[in-house]
Amino acid sequence: MANPEPAQGAEEASPVHKSFRYSVLGNEEADTENESSDLDNQKIEEVINMNGIEIIKDCPIEVYEARSNTDYGVINHHTYHSQTTGLDRGVNVLLPGNYDASKQYPVLYLLHGIFGDEYSLSGDVNNRLVEIIGNLQADGSAKEMIIVLPDMYATSDPDQKPAFNNEAVAPYDNFINDLVNDLIPFAEKTYSVLPGRENRAIAGFSMGGRETLFIGLSRPDLFAYVGAIAPAPGLVPGKDWAMTHPGQLQEDELTFAGKDYEPTVLMICCGTQDGTVGKFPESYHNTFERNGVAHIWYEVPGADHDSQAIKSGLYNFVRAIFRD
């Protein structure tokens, strides 16, 4: 299915990023003065500058534990009509604590994995989504933001179900059209939202990570921040244990060259023990590197295709977005 045409009207492009150092740590503080420090066998690596983001591989316990004195906001469920699918579709919206409609907030669109829906990421208590977001905001480590949790399966057939074949996966690829034409307008009409790509982020896990990369590459005019946690195969042609993927894009299309925009932050991460998507996330990293695309790549030690990887990705990405 064809991608939506870029929005009319130019927004300012993000600045070109220079070579910079960022920290890749365990649950320890960065020692930027002593680059020879062992830091639990991790090291400070030279990468492209993505706003000087410090990556901590494991989400600290104090960030994902619930606190008695923190307002974690509310989750509202909505139904909106999708012109793209011709159906009414569900979406959950996590509002920050003390949400104030007289203020305007940036928005993170957060996408679930295959077989999931709008309840998946927030409904699995092991992900600690609400706690991580709320604690970071309460500590001043992240901006107050609205989190939109959609049902990413954008099918026109209410009886169609996801499966591991190309026909059943196609509605995930169609989500870009529902997002651009239906969900973003609904969210921005319903809530007090800051306008512009610099106030819009997108991230996702597994199939949601794959679609996040596809959307970020296809519509850089809409999203300044892009984060993929254990992204699934299929962004480019390939074959895994489940199916052969024709690819949404070719490898040489994983670039922002010739486009008016590039992400302020582009992050990919994956568990070192991921037995579901395997080395596909690393292959995306390698392709971006060959294509000269500024991005952050790291692995979560010991994590499988699981909540440990999700917590790490959420923790690092949410701290990185909407920074001054």
N, C-alpha and C positions, 0 to 999 in steps of 0.2 A: 504494500500500500504506500502511496506517495506521501512524503512528509509534508506538513503544512508549510506554506510559504513564510519566509521571515516577516516579522511584524514591520509595518511601515513606521518611519521615523527613526532617526538615529539616536542611540544612547552612546555615551562616551565609552570608548574601548578601555579595557584595563591596561595598566602599564606593562611594558616588556619586563620580564623578570631576569635578574642577573644571577650569576653563580653565587651561592651562599652556603653556609653550614647550618644544619639543624641537628638537634640531639635525638638519638634513638636510644631510649633507656628502658630499664625495667622499672620497678617501683622505687626509683631513687632520684635524687635531684641531679640536674645537669652540672657537671664540673667544667664550665667553658674555659676556665683559666688553665686547667691541666688536661690537655687533650690526650695525654698518655694514660690517664686513669682507666682502670679495667672496667669499672661500672658493670659488674656481674657479666663479664665477657661480652658486653656490648661496646660499641665505639661511636664516636662522633664521625659521621660520614659527610662527604661533600656531595651536595645535590643542588638542584636548581632552587633558587629562593622562592618559596611560596609563603610570603609574609612572615618569614622567620619563625615558622611553626615548630614547636617542640613536641615531638612524638614520644609518648610513653606507651610502651607496647602492651602492658596489662593495665586495665582500668583499676585504679586504687580502690581498696575496699571501702574507704571512707567516702568515696564518691557514689558508690552504688547502694550503700546501706540507707535505709529509711531513717529520717530524723524526726523527732517529735516536734521540733520548733520550725519546721519548714512547710510553707504552703506550696503544694505540688500542683495546684491548678485543678482544672476539670477537663474531662473528655466529653465532648458533645458529638452525638451521632446525627447525621443528616442524610437525607435522600435528595439527590439532584437529578434533573432530567438531562440525559446525554443525547445531543443531536447526532453525535458520532455513531452511537450504537442503536439509537431509537428506543432505548430503555431507561427506566429509572435506576439509578445506581447509588450504592451506599458509600459513605465516607465518614471517618472519625476525625475530629479536630481536637488536639490537645492545646488548651489555652494556658498561658503562664499564670502563676499565682498572682492574685490581685489584678487580673486583666481589666483594663480600663478602656472602654470604647472611645474615650476622648483622645487617647494616644494612638499612634500608629506603630505597627510592629513588622519586622521582617518575617519571612515565611520559609520554613523548610518542608519540602515535600519528601516523605519518607516511604519507600516502596518495599513491600514484602517479597518473600520467595515464592517459588512455584507451589501450587495447591493452596496458597494462602488467600487472605482477604483483608478487609480493612481492620479486622480485630487481631490479626496474627502477631504483629510486633509488640503492641501494647498489652495484649492478652496473655502472652507467655511471660509469667512473672520472672523467669530466669534471665530474661533480657534486661530487666531493671530499667526500662526506657524512661518511665516517669521519674524514678529516683535520680537517674543520671542527669537528665535535663533539669529537673528542679533544683538539685544540689549545686550544679554548676552555675545556674542563674542566681541562686541565693548567695553563693560565694563570690559573685562578680567575675567568675571565670568564663562566662558565656553571656552573650546578649539575651535579653528577654525576647522570645520569639514565639510564633505560632507554628505548631507542627501539624501538617495535614497528612493523614494516613488513609490513602485511597484503596479501593479494590482495583487492582491493576489488570484484572482479566476483562478486557474491553471487547466482549463478544456481542454480536447482534442476535444471537440465538440463545434464549434463556436456558435451553436444555443442553447446550454445549459445555463440556467439562474439560479441564486441562489434563494432558497426558503427555507421554514422551514420544510425540511424533510431530511432524512439521505443521499439520493442519491444526492440531490441538494447541500448539504453542503460538500460532499466528496472532490470537487476540492480545497476547502480551506485547507483541510488536505494534499492535494497533493502539496501545495505550497512549502513545505520543499524541495522537490526534484527539483523543478524549481529554487528555491533560490540557492541551493548548486551547482547544475550542470550547470546552465545557467546564472542566474542573477549576482551572485558574480563574476564569470569570466568575464562577460561583463563589469561590473562596474570597475573592477580592470584593465581591458585592456583599457578602454576608458578614465579614469581619473587617476591623479597622487595620488595613494593611498598607505598609509603605510601598510605593510604586517603584518600578525599575528593576533591572537585572541584578544590580548590586545589592538588592534587598530580597533576592530569591535564591534559594539553594535547593539542590536535589541530591538525595542519597538513597541507597537501597542495598538489600542483602540478597545474594544468590541470583535468582532470576531478576529480582529488583535491582541488583547491582549491574547486571548486564544491560537492562533497559535504561538505567541511569547513565551509563557510558554512552549508549546510543543517543539518548535525548540530549545529553551534554554536548556531544559532537554535532548533532543535527541542528540544535537550536541554541548555540552559544549566545545569541542575542537575548535570550530569556533568563539564563542562569549563570551567575558569576561563580558559583561554588558547586562542585561536583564530587561526590564521594561514593565509592563502590566497595562494599564489604563482601569478600569472597564471591566476586561476580561469576556468573555461570558461563559456560561455553556458548558460542553462537553469535557473538558480536562479529566475528570474522569466520570464514569457512573452517570447519574442523570436525573431528569425530571423537566422541567420548564413549563411555560404557553404555550410555542410554540410546544414543541416536547419532545420525550424521546431520551436521548443521550446514545449511547452504551459506549462512553468514548474512548479517544485516548490512555489513560494509566489507570492503576489501582492506587488506592490511595497510596499503598506502593511503587509505582514506581516514585512518586514525591520526588525524592532524588538524590543526587550526590554521595552517598556512593558507594564505589567500582570503581568510575570513576577517571580518572587522573586529571580532572579539576572541579572546581566549579566557579561560577560567582564571580567576584570582587564586583559587585553590582547586587543584585536581588531586584527589587522594585515592589510592587503591591499597587494600590490605587483605590478608588472608591468613588462616591458621597454618602452622607448619605441618600439622597432621591431618589436613583436610582430605578426607577420602571421597568426597562427593564431587567437587570441582577440580581437585588435583592441582595441576600446574597451570591451568588456564589463566588464573589471575596474574601469575608471574609472566605468562606469555604476553598478556596485554601490556604489562609494564615494559617488557623488552621491546615490543613494537612501538610504544610511545617513545621509548628511549632512542630507537633507530630513527624515528621520524622527528626527533628534536623537540618533543612536546614536554614542557615543564610540568612536572608532577611529583608527588610524594608516593613512594612505595615502601611498605614494610610488612613483615610477617609477625604473627602473634605466636610466641613460643608455646608449643604443646596444644594449641587450640585445634579442634576439628571444625566441621561445618556446624557450628554451635553457638550458644549464647556467649561463650568466652570471647569469640571473635566479634560478635555483634557488640558486646559491651565496649571492647577496645575501640572498634571503629566509631561508635557513637561518641565515646569520650573524646577522642582526638579530633573528629570532624566538627563536633559542635563547638569545641573551644576555638577552632580555626576560622569559623565563618562569621561574617558581619562585623569584622574587626575594623577599627578606625584606620 
